[in-house]
Amino acid sequence: MTQASPLDDVRPQALVAGIGEWIAFETPPHDEPHLRALAELAAHQARQAGLRTEFIPLGEARLPLVRIVADSPSAQKAVLVLAHYDTVHPLGSLERNRPRIEGERMFGPGSYDMKAGAYLALQALAALYREAPPARPVELLLVPDEETGSRLSRATIEARGRDAAVALVAEPARSGGHCVTSRKGTGFVQVTAMGRPSHAGVEHAKGRSAIREIAHQALALEAMTDYAQGITFNVGRIEGGTNRNVVPERASLLADFRVVTSDQAERVLRLVGALAPVTEDVKLEVQAGLNRPPFERAPHVEALLRQAQRVALRSGFPLDEAPLTGGGSDGNFTAALGVPTLDGLGAEGDGAHTLHEHILVASLPQRLRFWHGLLRDLAWDASS
């Protein structure tokens, strides 16, 4: 049996209209004017509910991170809600995946990842704050650069995370509506080889091919993949040389790696740092780092998960855990700080990062009730 909520009378059509308004704003990475347009809409909706709202400009482009706060007289640590409103889709994607309803699906770029989840979290927070201030503060961070690694947002996320009791991440729910309690860490490797140019026909033997060296390094990195341990390497980009009749002086590669644990990350970075040239008289420059630390399932998340599962059942659906996922999120940052973190609490759907991206309309009222109930239990009832 579901528990009564002030949002029980909310119909899917109303949620579709609200989410559709967010989808209509295209928000490609690093496009400050387009990002700001949606940020202003979200801030306006928050202010209408009385929530304190501020813009934190990030980087030279001054990308707007939106911080929305439900203030409390209590000095308790906050409930931190993380969401992003940028998408991977370039301008013009609305033409290719126009917002529409087909059966039980609502299509549109960014609908599933993750404008619907961000919208639901904001609406639930606004509804609660209209009724009364929370017993502990709630902060919602709307991040503008998650899809490109949250490089600019990371410092703010971690600073607010250090003052948080728990973190809830509105990333899309996994298949079957499951939530996320662990994610792989993500890292990068850039290798540059500097050889010796020569005429490919007249003085081939005098040359030292940087491209040949980079090919060796690409194979060495890919060989570090260990599926049994969950470690993967992907060399995603190689470039170099000037023309087919010149032994190439310079070449480089970019690679992505994923790890399950912090120990694996340290070991992988040591191995990458030890890469050495295979070709005589060729020099290597290696840069590597961890973009997002692993989100390891820690024992302290258990109580938060059980609480969320109880709220989900009251809201009309079961909430199970998804298997470890290879994709990262801003939840990686809070989990690595030791903050109990639940991820994948957003909308149900499919097709993230594709032109058939969609959400399931019938699940929207349940998900809104879930956010309302979980925030109420965590922040409006401080004894929870």
C-alpha positions in Angstrom: 0.0 0.0 0.0 1.3 3.4 -0.9 1.5 6.3 1.6 -0.5 9.4 0.9 1.5 12.3 -0.4 0.7 15.9 -1.4 1.8 14.9 -4.9 -0.6 12.0 -5.2 -2.9 14.1 -7.5 0.0 15.0 -9.9 -0.8 13.4 -13.3 1.8 12.2 -15.8 0.6 14.9 -18.3 1.7 17.7 -15.9 5.1 16.1 -15.4 5.5 15.6 -19.2 4.8 19.3 -19.7 7.3 20.4 -17.1 10.0 18.0 -18.3 9.3 18.9 -21.9 10.0 22.5 -21.1 13.4 21.6 -19.8 14.1 19.3 -22.9 13.2 22.2 -25.2 16.4 24.0 -24.0 19.3 22.5 -25.8 22.3 22.3 -23.4 25.4 21.0 -25.2 28.7 21.0 -23.4 30.5 24.3 -22.8 27.8 26.3 -24.5 27.4 29.0 -21.9 24.5 30.9 -23.5 22.4 27.8 -24.0 23.3 26.4 -20.6 22.4 29.6 -18.9 19.0 29.7 -20.5 18.0 26.4 -18.7 19.8 27.4 -15.6 17.7 30.6 -15.4 14.5 28.5 -15.8 15.5 26.1 -13.0 16.5 29.0 -10.7 13.2 30.7 -11.4 11.2 27.6 -10.5 13.3 27.2 -7.3 12.8 30.8 -6.3 9.0 30.5 -6.8 9.0 27.9 -4.0 11.1 30.2 -1.7 14.3 28.2 -2.1 17.6 30.1 -1.9 19.3 30.1 -5.2 22.8 31.2 -6.4 24.9 30.9 -9.6 28.5 29.8 -9.2 30.4 30.7 -12.4 32.9 28.1 -13.5 36.0 28.6 -15.6 36.8 31.2 -18.2 33.4 30.6 -19.9 31.7 31.2 -16.6 29.5 28.1 -17.0 26.6 28.4 -14.4 26.5 25.8 -11.7 23.2 26.3 -9.9 23.1 25.9 -6.2 19.6 25.6 -4.7 19.3 25.5 -0.9 16.4 24.6 1.4 17.6 26.4 4.5 17.1 25.0 8.0 17.7 26.5 11.4 19.5 23.3 12.3 23.3 23.0 12.2 23.1 19.3 11.1 24.9 18.2 8.0 22.9 18.6 4.8 21.3 16.2 2.4 23.1 16.8 -0.9 21.3 16.2 -4.2 23.5 16.0 -7.3 22.2 16.5 -10.9 23.5 17.8 -14.1 21.7 19.7 -16.8 24.2 19.5 -19.7 23.8 16.8 -22.3 26.1 15.1 -24.8 23.8 16.3 -27.7 25.0 19.0 -30.1 22.8 21.9 -31.2 20.2 20.7 -33.6 19.5 17.4 -31.9 15.9 18.5 -31.1 15.3 18.3 -34.9 16.6 14.7 -35.0 14.9 13.5 -31.8 12.0 15.8 -31.5 10.1 15.8 -28.1 7.1 13.6 -28.5 5.0 10.9 -26.9 4.8 7.5 -28.5 2.8 5.0 -26.5 4.4 5.0 -23.0 7.6 6.7 -24.1 8.5 10.4 -24.0 11.4 11.1 -26.5 13.8 14.0 -26.6 17.6 14.6 -26.2 18.6 14.7 -22.6 15.2 13.4 -21.4 16.6 10.3 -19.7 20.2 11.5 -19.1 19.2 13.4 -17.1 16.8 16.3 -17.3 13.8 14.3 -16.1 15.6 13.2 -12.9 16.9 16.7 -12.2 13.4 18.1 -12.7 11.7 15.6 -10.4 14.2 16.2 -7.7 13.7 19.9 -7.9 9.9 19.6 -7.9 9.9 17.3 -4.9 12.2 19.7 -3.0 10.1 22.7 -3.9 6.8 21.0 -2.8 8.3 20.1 0.6 9.8 23.5 1.2 6.4 25.2 0.5 5.0 23.2 3.4 7.8 23.9 6.0 11.5 24.4 6.4 13.5 21.1 6.7 14.9 19.8 10.0 18.3 19.6 8.2 19.4 21.7 5.2 19.0 20.3 1.7 21.3 21.4 -1.2 20.6 20.7 -4.9 23.6 21.2 -7.2 22.7 21.5 -10.9 26.0 20.9 -12.6 26.8 22.3 -16.2 29.8 20.0 -17.2 29.2 16.5 -15.9 29.2 15.0 -19.4 32.7 16.3 -20.0 34.0 15.0 -16.6 32.9 17.7 -14.2 36.4 19.1 -14.3 35.2 22.6 -13.4 32.4 21.5 -11.0 34.4 19.0 -9.0 35.8 21.4 -6.4 32.3 22.7 -5.6 30.9 19.1 -5.5 33.6 18.0 -3.1 33.4 21.1 -0.9 29.6 20.7 -0.5 30.1 16.9 -0.1 32.3 17.4 2.9 29.4 19.1 4.7 26.9 16.5 3.7 25.3 13.6 5.7 24.3 11.8 2.6 24.3 12.3 -1.2 21.5 11.4 -3.6 22.3 11.4 -7.3 19.5 12.0 -9.9 21.2 10.1 -12.7 18.8 7.9 -14.7 17.6 4.7 -13.2 19.1 1.5 -14.6 17.2 -1.1 -16.5 14.3 -2.3 -14.3 14.3 0.9 -12.3 17.4 -0.2 -10.3 19.6 2.3 -8.4 23.4 2.4 -8.4 25.6 1.7 -5.4 29.0 1.3 -7.2 30.7 2.7 -10.3 34.1 2.2 -11.8 36.6 5.0 -11.5 37.6 6.7 -14.8 41.1 7.7 -15.9 43.0 9.1 -18.9 46.4 8.5 -20.5 48.1 10.7 -23.1 51.3 9.5 -24.7 53.4 11.6 -27.0 56.2 10.0 -29.0 59.0 12.2 -30.5 61.1 10.5 -33.2 63.4 11.7 -36.0 62.0 12.8 -39.4 63.6 11.7 -42.7 62.7 11.3 -46.3 60.7 8.0 -46.6 62.3 7.1 -49.9 65.9 8.5 -49.8 66.9 8.2 -46.2 64.3 5.9 -44.6 66.9 4.2 -42.3 67.8 7.5 -40.7 64.3 8.1 -39.6 62.7 7.1 -36.3 59.0 6.7 -36.7 56.9 8.2 -33.9 53.8 6.5 -35.3 55.5 3.1 -35.1 56.3 3.8 -31.4 52.8 5.0 -30.6 51.5 1.7 -32.2 53.6 -0.2 -29.7 52.4 1.9 -26.8 48.8 1.5 -27.9 49.1 -2.3 -27.8 50.8 -2.1 -24.4 48.0 -0.1 -22.9 45.2 -2.3 -24.4 47.0 -5.3 -23.0 46.5 -4.0 -19.5 42.8 -4.8 -19.9 41.8 -7.5 -17.4 38.1 -8.3 -17.6 38.3 -10.7 -14.6 39.4 -7.7 -12.4 37.1 -5.2 -14.1 40.0 -3.2 -15.6 39.6 -1.9 -19.1 41.8 0.3 -21.4 40.6 1.9 -24.6 42.9 3.7 -26.9 40.3 6.0 -28.5 42.4 8.4 -30.5 45.7 8.3 -32.4 47.2 11.1 -34.5 50.6 12.0 -35.9 52.8 12.5 -38.9 52.7 15.0 -41.8 52.7 13.1 -45.1 53.0 9.6 -46.4 56.5 10.3 -47.7 57.9 11.6 -44.4 59.0 9.4 -41.5 56.9 10.9 -38.8 58.6 12.9 -36.1 55.7 13.2 -33.7 52.6 11.1 -32.8 50.3 10.8 -29.8 47.5 8.8 -28.4 44.6 9.3 -25.9 43.3 6.4 -23.9 40.6 5.9 -21.3 40.8 3.4 -18.5 38.3 2.1 -15.9 39.1 0.5 -12.5 36.9 -0.9 -9.8 39.0 0.0 -6.7 41.4 2.7 -5.5 44.1 0.0 -5.2 43.7 -0.9 -8.9 43.9 2.8 -9.8 47.2 3.2 -8.0 48.6 0.1 -9.6 47.5 1.1 -13.1 49.0 4.6 -12.8 52.3 3.0 -11.7 52.3 0.8 -14.8 51.4 3.6 -17.1 54.1 5.8 -15.5 56.7 3.1 -16.2 56.0 3.0 -20.0 59.3 3.2 -21.9 60.2 3.6 -25.6 60.5 0.5 -27.7 62.2 2.2 -30.6 65.8 3.4 -30.3 66.3 7.2 -30.2 62.6 7.9 -29.7 61.4 9.8 -26.6 58.1 9.5 -24.8 56.1 11.9 -22.7 53.4 10.3 -20.6 50.6 12.0 -18.8 48.0 10.1 -16.8 45.5 10.7 -14.1 42.2 9.7 -12.5 39.2 11.8 -13.6 36.8 10.2 -11.2 37.8 8.0 -8.3 36.1 4.6 -8.0 32.6 4.6 -6.3 33.1 1.6 -4.2 30.1 0.1 -2.4 30.9 0.8 1.3 29.1 -0.7 4.3 27.9 2.7 5.4 25.6 3.0 2.3 23.5 0.0 3.6 21.2 2.0 5.9 20.6 4.6 3.2 19.8 2.0 0.7 17.3 0.2 3.0 15.6 3.5 3.7 15.3 4.3 0.0 13.9 0.9 -0.6 11.2 1.4 2.0 10.2 4.7 0.5 10.1 3.2 -3.0 7.7 0.5 -1.9 5.5 3.2 -0.3 5.7 5.0 -3.7 4.5 2.0 -5.6 7.7 0.2 -6.9 10.5 -2.0 -5.7 14.1 -0.5 -5.7 16.9 -3.0 -6.3 20.6 -2.4 -6.9 22.1 -2.5 -10.3 25.4 -4.4 -10.9 28.6 -2.4 -10.9 28.6 0.0 -13.8 31.5 1.2 -15.9 30.1 4.8 -16.4 31.1 7.5 -13.9 29.0 10.2 -12.3 29.3 13.0 -9.8 28.4 10.4 -7.2 32.0 9.0 -7.6 33.3 12.2 -5.9 31.0 12.1 -2.8 31.4 8.3 -2.4 35.2 8.7 -2.4 34.9 11.2 0.4 33.1 8.6 2.5 29.7 10.1 2.2 26.9 7.5 1.9 25.8 7.9 -1.7 22.9 6.5 -3.7 23.0 7.0 -7.4 20.7 6.2 -10.4 17.6 7.6 -8.6 16.3 9.5 -11.6 13.7 8.7 -14.3 13.2 5.3 -15.9 13.8 5.0 -19.6 16.5 4.1 -22.1 18.8 5.3 -24.8 21.1 7.6 -23.0 23.5 9.5 -25.4 21.5 8.3 -28.5 18.9 9.7 -30.8 16.2 7.4 -29.4 16.6 8.6 -25.8 13.4 8.5 -23.9 11.7 8.2 -20.5 8.8 6.0 -19.4 5.8 8.3 -18.8 3.8 6.0 -16.5 6.7 5.8 -14.0 7.0 9.6 -13.5 4.4 10.1 -10.7 5.9 7.2 -8.8 9.4 8.6 -9.1 8.2 12.1 -8.0 6.5 10.5 -4.9 9.7 8.6 -4.3 11.8 11.8 -4.3 9.3 13.6 -2.1 9.2 10.7 0.4 12.9 10.2 0.6 13.7 13.9 1.0 10.9 14.1 3.6 12.4 11.2 5.6 16.0 12.4 5.4 15.6 16.1 5.9 12.1 16.9 7.2 12.3 14.1 9.8 15.7 14.6 11.4 15.3 11.5 13.5 15.4 9.3 10.3 
